[in-house]
Every structure is written in structure tokens, then in C-alpha cells.
């Protein structure tokens, strides 16, 4: 079940990074596009680590708990991705000031 959760989490992190890059193109943004790219790169790296760990995990023995863990990875992936990227941006901007 760890495998299903991490695959769901990794997919959602990558989707969140892609959506963040699309959102960075909006004309009413207050921060530069470089910060969005940095946040997306961090999310892509974390999603890659989640995929690497998931590929080494054992597959689930039963289908329905695996589907539930995949869905839980989706549900937790969006706020986790936003929290990681926002936290990283705040830390970098605080360190540069």
C-alpha cells in the first residue's frame, strides 16, 4: 500500500508543479516567474523521489486498499505540494533579505 500512496503523491506533486508553472504566466502576479520555476523544480524533485521510493516498494496484495491509498496520495498531494513550494519560497526570500 505504500507503493500506491507514493505513486498517487508523486503524480499529484507533478500535476501541482505543472499547474504552478501555468499560474506563473498570469499577468497579475506579484512575484517573478523565477520564483515559480524554483518552486516547481522543488516539487518535481520531491515527486521524483516519491516515484523512486514507490518503485522499490512491494505492490499491494489486495486491490481496494491500494486504490484507497492511491486516492489518499492524491488528496494529500495537493496541499503538501503547495506547502512545500510556499515554504521553500518563503525560506529563500527570507534568506535573501
N, CA, C and O atoms as CSV, one atom per row, in Angstrom:
chain,resi,resn,atom,element,x,y,z
A,1,UNK,N,N,0.811,-1.191,0.000
A,1,UNK,CA,C,0.000,0.000,0.000
A,1,UNK,C,C,0.858,1.259,0.000
A,1,UNK,O,O,0.430,2.322,-0.451
A,2,UNK,N,N,2.064,1.118,0.510
A,2,UNK,CA,C,2.990,2.250,0.469
A,2,UNK,C,C,3.275,2.649,-0.976
A,2,UNK,O,O,3.418,3.829,-1.294
A,3,UNK,N,N,3.354,1.656,-1.832
A,3,UNK,CA,C,3.624,1.917,-3.245
A,3,UNK,C,C,2.506,2.743,-3.874
A,3,UNK,O,O,2.777,3.709,-4.588
A,4,UNK,N,N,1.262,2.375,-3.618
A,4,UNK,CA,C,0.125,3.093,-4.196
A,4,UNK,C,C,0.060,4.518,-3.670
A,4,UNK,O,O,-0.192,5.452,-4.432
A,5,UNK,N,N,0.285,4.691,-2.370
A,5,UNK,CA,C,0.235,6.030,-1.789
A,5,UNK,C,C,1.310,6.923,-2.396
A,5,UNK,O,O,1.038,8.073,-2.741
A,6,UNK,N,N,2.523,6.406,-2.529
A,6,UNK,CA,C,3.614,7.219,-3.059
A,6,UNK,C,C,3.440,7.517,-4.545
A,6,UNK,O,O,3.817,8.597,-5.001
A,7,UNK,N,N,2.881,6.586,-5.303
A,7,UNK,CA,C,2.600,6.880,-6.708
A,7,UNK,C,C,1.545,7.976,-6.830
A,7,UNK,O,O,1.685,8.885,-7.648
A,8,UNK,N,N,0.483,7.894,-6.014
A,8,UNK,CA,C,-0.542,8.937,-6.026
A,8,UNK,C,C,0.020,10.277,-5.606
A,8,UNK,O,O,-0.316,11.306,-6.193
A,9,UNK,N,N,0.880,10.274,-4.585
A,9,UNK,CA,C,1.507,11.502,-4.111
A,9,UNK,C,C,2.432,12.090,-5.175
A,9,UNK,O,O,2.419,13.296,-5.417
A,10,UNK,N,N,3.227,11.242,-5.801
A,10,UNK,CA,C,4.139,11.710,-6.843
A,10,UNK,C,C,3.417,12.293,-8.038
A,10,UNK,O,O,3.834,13.316,-8.581
A,11,UNK,N,N,2.336,11.650,-8.454
A,11,UNK,CA,C,1.555,12.170,-9.582
A,11,UNK,C,C,0.974,13.530,-9.237
A,11,UNK,O,O,1.016,14.452,-10.051
A,12,UNK,N,N,0.428,13.659,-8.027
A,12,UNK,CA,C,-0.187,14.935,-7.662
A,12,UNK,C,C,0.860,16.035,-7.513
A,12,UNK,O,O,0.578,17.187,-7.843
A,13,UNK,N,N,2.048,15.718,-7.029
A,13,UNK,CA,C,3.108,16.719,-6.947
A,13,UNK,C,C,3.527,17.200,-8.328
A,13,UNK,O,O,3.771,18.390,-8.526
A,14,UNK,N,N,3.611,16.289,-9.276
A,14,UNK,CA,C,3.977,16.686,-10.636
A,14,UNK,C,C,2.864,17.506,-11.299
A,14,UNK,O,O,3.143,18.468,-12.014
A,15,UNK,N,N,1.609,17.125,-11.063
A,15,UNK,CA,C,0.491,17.898,-11.600
A,15,UNK,C,C,0.478,19.289,-10.976
A,15,UNK,O,O,0.244,20.279,-11.669
A,16,UNK,N,N,0.731,19.367,-9.669
A,16,UNK,CA,C,0.755,20.649,-8.974
A,16,UNK,C,C,1.887,21.528,-9.499
A,16,UNK,O,O,1.709,22.739,-9.632
A,17,UNK,N,N,3.032,20.950,-9.795
A,17,UNK,CA,C,4.141,21.729,-10.342
A,17,UNK,C,C,3.788,22.265,-11.724
A,17,UNK,O,O,4.108,23.408,-12.047
A,18,UNK,N,N,3.136,21.451,-12.535
A,18,UNK,CA,C,2.728,21.900,-13.863
A,18,UNK,C,C,1.694,23.017,-13.769
A,18,UNK,O,O,1.778,24.005,-14.498
A,19,UNK,N,N,0.719,22.862,-12.873
A,19,UNK,CA,C,-0.284,23.909,-12.698
A,19,UNK,C,C,0.339,25.195,-12.148
A,19,UNK,O,O,-0.093,26.294,-12.495
A,20,UNK,N,N,1.347,25.054,-11.295
A,20,UNK,CA,C,2.044,26.236,-10.783
A,20,UNK,C,C,2.774,26.984,-11.889
A,20,UNK,O,O,2.813,28.215,-11.895
A,21,UNK,N,N,3.350,26.239,-12.820
A,21,UNK,CA,C,4.014,26.904,-13.945
A,21,UNK,C,C,3.013,27.622,-14.834
A,21,UNK,O,O,3.294,28.712,-15.332
A,22,UNK,N,N,1.839,27.018,-15.039
A,22,UNK,CA,C,0.805,27.701,-15.812
A,22,UNK,C,C,0.310,28.942,-15.087
A,22,UNK,O,O,0.044,29.965,-15.718
A,23,UNK,N,N,0.185,28.861,-13.762
A,23,UNK,CA,C,-0.286,30.011,-12.982
A,23,UNK,C,C,0.737,31.132,-12.972
A,23,UNK,O,O,0.374,32.296,-12.802
A,24,UNK,N,N,1.992,30.805,-13.149
A,24,UNK,CA,C,3.028,31.838,-13.137
A,24,UNK,C,C,2.939,32.752,-14.358
A,24,UNK,O,O,3.504,33.845,-14.351
A,25,UNK,N,N,2.250,32.324,-15.386
A,25,UNK,CA,C,2.112,33.132,-16.589
A,25,UNK,C,C,1.005,34.180,-16.485
A,25,UNK,O,O,0.829,34.983,-17.402
A,26,UNK,N,N,0.262,34.180,-15.389
A,26,UNK,CA,C,-0.839,35.144,-15.229
A,26,UNK,C,C,-0.274,36.561,-15.146
A,26,UNK,O,O,0.770,36.763,-14.525
A,27,UNK,N,N,-0.924,37.527,-15.745
A,27,UNK,CA,C,-0.367,38.881,-15.771
A,27,UNK,C,C,-0.485,39.630,-14.437
A,27,UNK,O,O,0.151,40.672,-14.275
A,28,UNK,N,N,-1.273,39.139,-13.485
A,28,UNK,CA,C,-1.461,39.871,-12.237
A,28,UNK,C,C,-0.629,39.312,-11.082
A,28,UNK,O,O,-0.968,39.538,-9.920
A,29,UNK,N,N,0.439,38.596,-11.377
A,29,UNK,CA,C,1.291,38.043,-10.321
A,29,UNK,C,C,2.145,39.126,-9.679
A,29,UNK,O,O,2.580,40.072,-10.335
A,30,UNK,N,N,2.371,38.964,-8.386
A,30,UNK,CA,C,3.168,39.939,-7.643
A,30,UNK,C,C,4.640,39.535,-7.538
A,30,UNK,O,O,5.491,40.366,-7.221
A,31,UNK,N,N,4.937,38.273,-7.802
A,31,UNK,CA,C,6.325,37.814,-7.724
A,31,UNK,C,C,6.782,37.382,-9.110
A,31,UNK,O,O,5.973,37.131,-10.003
A,32,UNK,N,N,8.080,37.303,-9.261
A,32,UNK,CA,C,8.649,36.974,-10.562
A,32,UNK,C,C,8.466,35.522,-10.948
A,32,UNK,O,O,8.199,34.664,-10.106
A,33,UNK,N,N,8.615,35.263,-12.234
A,33,UNK,CA,C,8.436,33.912,-12.746
A,33,UNK,C,C,9.546,32.981,-12.256
A,33,UNK,O,O,9.346,31.769,-12.174
A,34,UNK,N,N,10.698,33.533,-11.936
A,34,UNK,CA,C,11.800,32.711,-11.427
A,34,UNK,C,C,11.463,31.997,-10.128
A,34,UNK,O,O,11.897,30.868,-9.897
A,35,UNK,N,N,10.688,32.663,-9.284
A,35,UNK,CA,C,10.292,32.035,-8.022
A,35,UNK,C,C,9.339,30.877,-8.268
A,35,UNK,O,O,9.424,29.848,-7.597
A,36,UNK,N,N,8.433,31.037,-9.227
A,36,UNK,CA,C,7.529,29.945,-9.561
A,36,UNK,C,C,8.292,28.766,-10.156
A,36,UNK,O,O,7.989,27.610,-9.859
A,37,UNK,N,N,9.266,29.057,-10.984
A,37,UNK,CA,C,10.064,27.986,-11.567
A,37,UNK,C,C,10.839,27.255,-10.483
A,37,UNK,O,O,10.947,26.029,-10.515
A,38,UNK,N,N,11.382,28.000,-9.520
A,38,UNK,CA,C,12.108,27.368,-8.415
A,38,UNK,C,C,11.187,26.465,-7.602
A,38,UNK,O,O,11.573,25.356,-7.232
A,39,UNK,N,N,9.973,26.931,-7.324
A,39,UNK,CA,C,9.020,26.117,-6.576
A,39,UNK,C,C,8.626,24.871,-7.360
A,39,UNK,O,O,8.476,23.796,-6.781
A,40,UNK,N,N,8.460,25.005,-8.656
A,40,UNK,CA,C,8.090,23.853,-9.479
A,40,UNK,C,C,9.230,22.844,-9.561
A,40,UNK,O,O,8.990,21.637,-9.563
A,41,UNK,N,N,10.452,23.322,-9.627
A,41,UNK,CA,C,11.599,22.408,-9.647
A,41,UNK,C,C,11.676,21.627,-8.345
A,41,UNK,O,O,11.968,20.431,-8.356
A,42,UNK,N,N,11.418,22.290,-7.223
A,42,UNK,CA,C,11.430,21.598,-5.928
A,42,UNK,C,C,10.348,20.529,-5.904
A,42,UNK,O,O,10.597,19.413,-5.448
A,43,UNK,N,N,9.158,20.848,-6.384
A,43,UNK,CA,C,8.075,19.869,-6.408
A,43,UNK,C,C,8.379,18.709,-7.342
A,43,UNK,O,O,8.045,17.565,-7.034
A,44,UNK,N,N,9.002,18.985,-8.471
A,44,UNK,CA,C,9.357,17.919,-9.405
A,44,UNK,C,C,10.403,16.996,-8.791
A,44,UNK,O,O,10.334,15.780,-8.966
A,45,UNK,N,N,11.365,17.559,-8.080
A,45,UNK,CA,C,12.373,16.725,-7.415
A,45,UNK,C,C,11.753,15.853,-6.333
A,45,UNK,O,O,12.092,14.675,-6.218
A,46,UNK,N,N,10.853,16.414,-5.543
A,46,UNK,CA,C,10.202,15.630,-4.492
A,46,UNK,C,C,9.300,14.560,-5.104
A,46,UNK,O,O,9.233,13.441,-4.594
A,47,UNK,N,N,8.604,14.896,-6.197
A,47,UNK,CA,C,7.797,13.896,-6.901
A,47,UNK,C,C,8.659,12.775,-7.464
A,47,UNK,O,O,8.262,11.610,-7.432
A,48,UNK,N,N,9.829,13.116,-7.976
A,48,UNK,CA,C,10.757,12.091,-8.468
A,48,UNK,C,C,11.253,11.180,-7.361
A,48,UNK,O,O,11.392,9.973,-7.561
A,49,UNK,N,N,11.521,11.753,-6.190
A,49,UNK,CA,C,11.938,10.935,-5.037
A,49,UNK,C,C,10.801,10.011,-4.616
A,49,UNK,O,O,11.034,8.847,-4.289
A,50,UNK,N,N,9.558,10.528,-4.623
A,50,UNK,CA,C,8.402,9.690,-4.279
A,50,UNK,C,C,8.258,8.547,-5.275
A,50,UNK,O,O,7.977,7.420,-4.867
A,51,UNK,N,N,8.441,8.800,-6.563
A,51,UNK,CA,C,8.375,7.739,-7.562
A,51,UNK,C,C,9.498,6.726,-7.373
A,51,UNK,O,O,9.279,5.526,-7.538
A,52,UNK,N,N,10.688,7.189,-7.033
A,52,UNK,CA,C,11.824,6.275,-6.835
A,52,UNK,C,C,11.578,5.350,-5.655
A,52,UNK,O,O,11.822,4.146,-5.742
A,53,UNK,N,N,11.093,5.912,-4.542
A,53,UNK,CA,C,10.790,5.086,-3.374
A,53,UNK,C,C,9.647,4.127,-3.680
A,53,UNK,O,O,9.678,2.968,-3.266
A,54,UNK,N,N,8.633,4.611,-4.407
A,54,UNK,CA,C,7.483,3.763,-4.747
A,54,UNK,C,C,7.872,2.618,-5.671
A,54,UNK,O,O,7.316,1.525,-5.564
A,55,UNK,N,N,8.802,2.848,-6.563
A,55,UNK,CA,C,9.192,1.775,-7.483
A,55,UNK,C,C,9.952,0.669,-6.771
A,55,UNK,O,O,9.996,-0.463,-7.253
A,56,UNK,N,N,10.553,0.987,-5.623
A,56,UNK,CA,C,11.262,-0.033,-4.856
A,56,UNK,C,C,10.377,-0.731,-3.833
A,56,UNK,O,O,10.795,-1.735,-3.256
A,57,UNK,N,N,9.162,-0.230,-3.588
A,57,UNK,CA,C,8.259,-0.820,-2.600
A,57,UNK,C,C,7.537,-2.029,-3.185
A,57,UNK,O,O,7.425,-2.181,-4.401
A,58,UNK,N,N,7.051,-2.880,-2.289
A,58,UNK,CA,C,6.301,-4.064,-2.705
A,58,UNK,C,C,4.900,-3.658,-3.154
A,58,UNK,O,O,4.300,-2.766,-2.555
A,59,UNK,N,N,4.368,-4.293,-4.194
A,59,UNK,CA,C,2.988,-3.989,-4.593
A,59,UNK,C,C,2.001,-4.480,-3.538
A,59,UNK,O,O,2.312,-5.377,-2.755
A,60,UNK,N,N,0.822,-3.891,-3.525
A,60,UNK,CA,C,-0.210,-4.258,-2.550
A,60,UNK,C,C,-0.769,-5.642,-2.867
A,60,UNK,O,O,-0.850,-6.047,-4.026
A,61,UNK,N,N,-1.149,-6.350,-1.820
A,61,UNK,CA,C,-1.695,-7.697,-2.007
A,61,UNK,C,C,-3.159,-7.655,-2.462
A,61,UNK,O,O,-3.618,-8.555,-3.165
A,62,UNK,N,N,-3.880,-6.624,-2.065
A,62,UNK,CA,C,-5.298,-6.518,-2.412
A,62,UNK,C,C,-5.550,-5.211,-3.138
A,62,UNK,O,O,-4.827,-4.232,-2.958
A,63,UNK,N,N,-6.589,-5.214,-3.962
A,63,UNK,CA,C,-6.833,-4.079,-4.838
A,63,UNK,C,C,-7.435,-2.869,-4.126
A,63,UNK,O,O,-6.949,-1.753,-4.311
A,64,UNK,N,N,-8.480,-3.057,-3.319
A,64,UNK,CA,C,-9.211,-1.913,-2.780
A,64,UNK,C,C,-8.416,-1.092,-1.782
A,64,UNK,O,O,-8.508,0.134,-1.828
A,65,UNK,N,N,-7.642,-1.683,-0.885
A,65,UNK,CA,C,-6.787,-0.816,-0.047
A,65,UNK,C,C,-5.762,-0.047,-0.867
A,65,UNK,O,O,-5.404,1.076,-0.511
A,66,UNK,N,N,-5.290,-0.631,-1.954
A,66,UNK,CA,C,-4.335,0.066,-2.821
A,66,UNK,C,C,-4.997,1.249,-3.519
A,66,UNK,O,O,-4.385,2.307,-3.661
A,67,UNK,N,N,-6.243,1.077,-3.955
A,67,UNK,CA,C,-6.967,2.178,-4.583
A,67,UNK,C,C,-7.204,3.289,-3.567
A,67,UNK,O,O,-7.072,4.468,-3.894
A,68,UNK,N,N,-7.554,2.919,-2.338
A,68,UNK,CA,C,-7.746,3.905,-1.280
A,68,UNK,C,C,-6.480,4.674,-0.968
A,68,UNK,O,O,-6.530,5.884,-0.747
A,69,UNK,N,N,-5.355,3.998,-0.947
A,69,UNK,CA,C,-4.098,4.681,-0.666
A,69,UNK,C,C,-3.689,5.564,-1.844
A,69,UNK,O,O,-3.100,6.625,-1.638
A,70,UNK,N,N,-3.989,5.145,-3.070
A,70,UNK,CA,C,-3.733,5.985,-4.243
A,70,UNK,C,C,-4.545,7.281,-4.129
A,70,UNK,O,O,-4.025,8.373,-4.356
A,71,UNK,N,N,-5.842,7.138,-3.769
A,71,UNK,CA,C,-6.702,8.308,-3.606
A,71,UNK,C,C,-6.203,9.200,-2.465
A,71,UNK,O,O,-6.230,10.424,-2.589
A,72,UNK,N,N,-5.754,8.611,-1.371
A,72,UNK,CA,C,-5.207,9.388,-0.259
A,72,UNK,C,C,-3.954,10.145,-0.691
A,72,UNK,O,O,-3.738,11.276,-0.256
A,73,UNK,N,N,-3.135,9.542,-1.533
A,73,UNK,CA,C,-1.978,10.242,-2.076
A,73,UNK,C,C,-2.382,11.438,-2.912
A,73,UNK,O,O,-1.733,12.483,-2.868
A,74,UNK,N,N,-3.469,11.285,-3.686
A,74,UNK,CA,C,-3.996,12.420,-4.457
A,74,UNK,C,C,-4.481,13.527,-3.535
A,74,UNK,O,O,-4.158,14.699,-3.734
A,75,UNK,N,N,-5.262,13.147,-2.519
A,75,UNK,CA,C,-5.865,14.137,-1.627
A,75,UNK,C,C,-4.797,14.887,-0.825
A,75,UNK,O,O,-4.913,16.095,-0.623
A,76,UNK,N,N,-3.777,14.192,-0.376
A,76,UNK,CA,C,-2.723,14.839,0.400
A,76,UNK,C,C,-1.666,15.501,-0.469
A,76,UNK,O,O,-0.915,16.350,0.012
A,77,UNK,N,N,-1.596,15.132,-1.725
A,77,UNK,CA,C,-0.559,15.666,-2.606
A,77,UNK,C,C,-0.718,17.135,-2.928
A,77,UNK,O,O,0.275,17.856,-3.019
A,78,UNK,N,N,-1.947,17.594,-3.103
A,78,UNK,CA,C,-2.165,18.993,-3.466
A,78,UNK,C,C,-1.769,19.945,-2.336
A,78,UNK,O,O,-0.988,20.865,-2.581
A,79,UNK,N,N,-2.274,19.768,-1.099
A,79,UNK,CA,C,-1.835,20.694,-0.047
A,79,UNK,C,C,-0.361,20.524,0.312
A,79,UNK,O,O,0.304,21.495,0.674
A,80,UNK,N,N,0.151,19.302,0.216
A,80,UNK,CA,C,1.558,19.088,0.511
A,80,UNK,C,C,2.435,19.785,-0.524
A,80,UNK,O,O,3.443,20.400,-0.175
A,81,UNK,N,N,2.059,19.691,-1.783
A,81,UNK,CA,C,2.812,20.365,-2.835
A,81,UNK,C,C,2.775,21.866,-2.680
A,81,UNK,O,O,3.794,22.534,-2.851
A,82,UNK,N,N,1.612,22.405,-2.358
A,82,UNK,CA,C,1.513,23.840,-2.139
A,82,UNK,C,C,2.303,24.275,-0.914
A,82,UNK,O,O,2.955,25.319,-0.936
A,83,UNK,N,N,2.252,23.484,0.155
A,83,UNK,CA,C,3.006,23.823,1.365
A,83,UNK,C,C,4.505,23.772,1.152
A,83,UNK,O,O,5.239,24.619,1.662
A,84,UNK,N,N,4.966,22.778,0.398
A,84,UNK,CA,C,6.398,22.653,0.120
A,84,UNK,C,C,6.884,23.825,-0.719
A,84,UNK,O,O,7.913,24.430,-0.421
A,85,UNK,N,N,6.138,24.137,-1.767
A,85,UNK,CA,C,6.596,25.224,-2.635
A,85,UNK,C,C,6.505,26.571,-1.935
A,85,UNK,O,O,7.411,27.393,-2.072
A,86,UNK,N,N,5.432,26.817,-1.187
A,86,UNK,CA,C,5.302,28.081,-0.467
A,86,UNK,C,C,6.352,28.199,0.625
A,86,UNK,O,O,6.944,29.263,0.804
A,87,UNK,N,N,6.586,27.126,1.350
A,87,UNK,CA,C,7.617,27.148,2.392
A,87,UNK,C,C,9.009,27.375,1.830
A,87,UNK,O,O,9.806,28.113,2.408
A,88,UNK,N,N,9.298,26.743,0.707
A,88,UNK,CA,C,10.608,26.925,0.083
A,88,UNK,C,C,10.781,28.364,-0.408
A,88,UNK,O,O,11.847,28.957,-0.238
A,89,UNK,N,N,9.732,28.924,-1.015
A,89,UNK,CA,C,9.809,30.300,-1.475
A,89,UNK,C,C,9.965,31.275,-0.322
A,89,UNK,O,O,10.732,32.232,-0.423
A,90,UNK,N,N,9.251,31.050,0.771
A,90,UNK,CA,C,9.382,31.932,1.934
A,90,UNK,C,C,10.771,31.837,2.550
A,90,UNK,O,O,11.350,32.847,2.950
A,91,UNK,N,N,11.303,30.619,2.624
A,91,UNK,CA,C,12.639,30.442,3.202
A,91,UNK,C,C,13.705,31.111,2.353
A,91,UNK,O,O,14.604,31.762,2.886
A,92,UNK,N,N,13.618,30.959,1.051
A,92,UNK,CA,C,14.614,31.571,0.167
A,92,UNK,C,C,14.492,33.089,0.185
A,92,UNK,O,O,15.501,33.792,0.234
A,93,UNK,N,N,13.263,33.599,0.146
A,93,UNK,CA,C,13.109,35.058,0.145
A,93,UNK,C,C,13.519,35.644,1.480
A,93,UNK,O,O,14.025,36.766,1.519
A,94,UNK,N,N,13.320,34.926,2.577
A,94,UNK,CA,C,13.777,35.435,3.882
A,94,UNK,C,C,15.300,35.399,3.983
A,94,UNK,O,O,15.910,36.271,4.602
A,95,UNK,N,N,15.908,34.385,3.372
A,95,UNK,CA,C,17.364,34.294,3.412
A,95,UNK,C,C,18.014,35.367,2.543
A,95,UNK,O,O,19.121,35.813,2.845
A,96,UNK,N,N,17.356,35.783,1.485
A,96,UNK,CA,C,17.937,36.795,0.584
A,96,UNK,C,C,17.739,38.228,1.073
A,96,UNK,O,O,18.380,39.141,0.553
A,97,UNK,N,N,16.876,38.446,2.047
A,97,UNK,CA,C,16.623,39.819,2.532
A,97,UNK,C,C,17.555,40.203,3.614
A,97,UNK,O,O,17.478,41.319,4.128
